[in-house]
Structures are given as structure tokens and as C-alpha cells.
């Protein structure tokens, strides 16, 4: 059986991390709202604080709606197509079915993934 003190320490650290992630994001949003004075224009804002200068950057994320893209792709002009970068993604289920000698295996880089942990407490009786 695993050392229970390790499990307890991990559960405690995970709970703290989850709490601090939420707290940090809440505080970040409050500070950004103050620094930007409620503006929502994407740009960089600066404000002086007691310990230094705060820089808040409001940005905009862009992504392609692949359903729409697939419908319009053939109608796009060359300069519109130049705006698109499609990254090949590996379909792992199909890849695992390939023969060990598959040519594609030369192009696939494998690296260790981060370990995952899940915890399910015992049901109280």
C-alpha cells in the first residue's frame, strides 16, 4: 500500500493549487479592470503600484471554426488561404493500429507525458 502521508500531502497541495489558481485569476481580473479603467480595447495598459509598474495586456484570441472552414475552403482566395496554417494532428486510435514498420512512425515523436493522479475517497459506512 502507498504511504498515506504522501497521498495526504498531494491532496493538500492539489487543494491549495486549485484554490490559489482561482484566487489568482479573480485578483488578476480585478487589477486589470482597475488598470484599464473598464476599457476592453485590446492593447497594453500600465499603472504604477507601490512596488513597481503593473502592465496589463488585453488580447483577443482567434481560432478557425473548422466546420465553416471546410465549407468555404474551396472558395477562398489565395491571400485568404495564406492566412491559414493547418497543423497535422495524430489520430492516436488509428496510429496504434499501424504496423510497427509503418513509414509514418518515422515522423512521430514520442515523449513522456506528465503523470496524472485521481483520487476517489472511500465511501463512508
FENCORNOR-V936349 format. One record per residue. N is the residue number from 1. BURIAL is # if it has 16 or more other C-alpha atoms within 10 Angstrom, else .. Layout:
# FENCORNOR-V936349
n;burial
N;BURIAL
N;BURIAL
This chain:
# FENCORNOR-V936349
n;burial
1;.
2;.
3;.
4;.
5;.
6;.
7;.
8;.
9;.
10;.
11;.
12;.
13;.
14;.
15;.
16;.
17;.
18;.
19;.
20;.
21;.
22;.
23;.
24;.
25;.
26;.
27;.
28;.
29;.
30;.
31;.
32;#
33;.
34;.
35;#
36;#
37;.
38;.
39;.
40;.
41;.
42;.
43;.
44;.
45;.
46;.
47;.
48;.
49;.
50;.
51;.
52;.
53;.
54;.
55;.
56;#
57;.
58;.
59;.
60;.
61;.
62;.
63;.
64;.
65;.
66;.
67;.
68;.
69;.
70;.
71;.
72;.
73;.
74;.
75;.
76;.
77;.
78;.
79;.
80;.
81;.
82;.
83;.
84;.
85;.
86;.
87;.
88;.
89;.
90;.
91;.
92;.
93;.
94;.
95;.
96;.
97;.
98;.
99;.
100;.
101;.
102;.
103;.
104;.
105;.
106;.
107;.
108;.
109;.
110;.
111;.
112;.
113;.
114;.
115;.
116;.
117;.
118;.
119;.
120;.
121;.
122;.
123;.
124;.
125;.
